């Protein structure tokens, strides 16, 4: 007997309390082990549109809805008694007449009064949102026949968002892609007589469970975690050939990382000899990517061996050690001390320690400037403070001394490592033929030069995924000047699969409607659409730290009472100085806290706590962004370190983007708080 679970079931399961979930899992285990078990209490529904829907009692009030045939069982939904029955009464399992895919379809007449007012009760007549679309096209996208007329009548984004909640996911995704100006990439229809569960769309929604271990994995992990699905709107970026470096961008939650993952696997599969580097900017994110690659390649060990998932700095250090020998890398304190020593030996200047460090870090070392003439004429992109030649001469004497002292102490900076690797990359180098880079907006110049030398001249050699609106670590600079030109090969994702419409639209207020890089490539943020709704985020200004801590604790307790587990919650603050406020709130809520490393160790039961800089790449059902106070964000320390008022824009821009990153880690619930004079950024969120 075929035993399947539907994504509608796993989605509904996560909405129950932990105790209820445990009872449901036990019921489903028993159902798979022996569907004829007399202990399972099947009940035929009284008024179903599909006579094959049954309910199975899990406890006194929880009911599991299954679709039961002689040779198959599909676990479809779970909820409290009345809600579960209502769900089943309004749905059918159908084979789509055009695509041939199995679908769970909501019966049209049951929601007529809910949907229609969203798009017909308007003050003036509006044109349809899809004026030229045909019935045949909509059917090809997987829209059920009974919903075609409603789709053609929709006139606004709000109406579309209300409508897609009632459609199968593949149809909703296609319509959202159309609404954002894209062209849906849909699979070919199945031939007549083919199993409708074999269609690619059906395989994304219904999973065959072959044994108890596979079922346990499916029920213990979220649907999107144990099966990383590539959405049709993203497929073209994975399979397309590019004659030069290419980049996919998009706001938080649009699936850039999923594209990068599938791109790496696709490149390795297409060329059995290729070795692919999948890299990102931190070791923590690299570990998460490595786990997801493991799920994508399954048991194909040979394929997995040819995809190296790494922290980019680690790659540079490893290759440098192999080629030139092991060297020590200075930490920030080493560099600051060296610069201070050099500055004390040079008279006639008033440069601050912070200015010297930033000029070294973002200009001299980042660009590997080793000659006075080069520094004298350097445009200093991203460094707004103007320096006369006389001042540059003084600075150059300081930096030359600092470089010599670092070398005498046996240090080689990471930028030096990447620079030398780029300059002396042997033609037959390499461990890597192709490279895919996630979070590419935070690459520095030396890293990009290295990547250009590594794989930039090959077809499909370089592929980048990133969002200019999430740049929080690096100054903007010209990629073209380093041999990486993505013009004409840069695309923007517009469908947000991770963050609710309410959270996305509120967070977007922090940023502009478009971002342009130094080379003129533009990321347009307008037109992005989220595929699901949620509650409005809370923006709360409290009178004191104590009031803020108590309010966050209350909010957490309310979440836990709704069945949200502590390890599905993250709390972020601007710096380590504010971590204590977050930990006090968690303690008062009755939960325990852990730093973000516990996510990699797969421990459970704790609320994750960390700084905003560590939030990149993470995702939680609920997020609190605490301590959004004046002088904390934007950071007063960064503002004070600015040598010229014209440099303030860069500080403010990256601080805004940092808050945006923290807020968009939330999927369903978001609370942003201040416990003092509020940050000026909160006025944009309210």
ABEGO torsion letter per residue (X at the ends): XBBBBBAAAAAAAAABBAAAAAAAAAAAAAAAABAABAABBBBBBAABABAABBBBBABAABBBBBBBBAABBBBABBBBAAAAAAAAAABBBBBBAAAGBBBBBBBAAAAAAAAAAAAABBABBBBBABAABBAAAAAAAGBBAAAAAAAAABABAAAAAAAAAABBAAAAAAAAAAAAGBBBBBBBBBBBGBBAAABAAAAAABBBBABAAAAAAAAABBAAAABBBBBAAAAAAAABBBABBBBBBEBBGAGAAAAAAAAAAAAAAABAABBBBBBBABAAAAAAAAAAAAAAAEABAAAAAABBBBBAAAAAAAAAAAAAEBBBBBBAAAAAAAAAAAAAABBGBABBAAAAAAAAAAAAAAAGBABAAAAAABAGBGBABBBBAAAAAAAAAAAAAAAAAAAAAGBBBAAAAAAAAAAABBAAABABABBBBBGAAABBAAAAAAAAAAAAABBGABBBBBBAAABAABBBBBAAAAGBBABGABBBBABBAABBAAAAAAAAAABBABBBBAAGBBBBABGBBBABBBBBBBBBBBABAAAAAAAAAAAAAAAAAAGBBAAABBBBBABAAAAAAAAAAAAAAGBBBBBAAAAAAGBBGBBBBBBAAAABGBBBABBBBBGBBBGAOBBAAAAAABABAAAAAAAAAAAAAAAAAAAAABAABBBBBBABBBBAAAAAAX
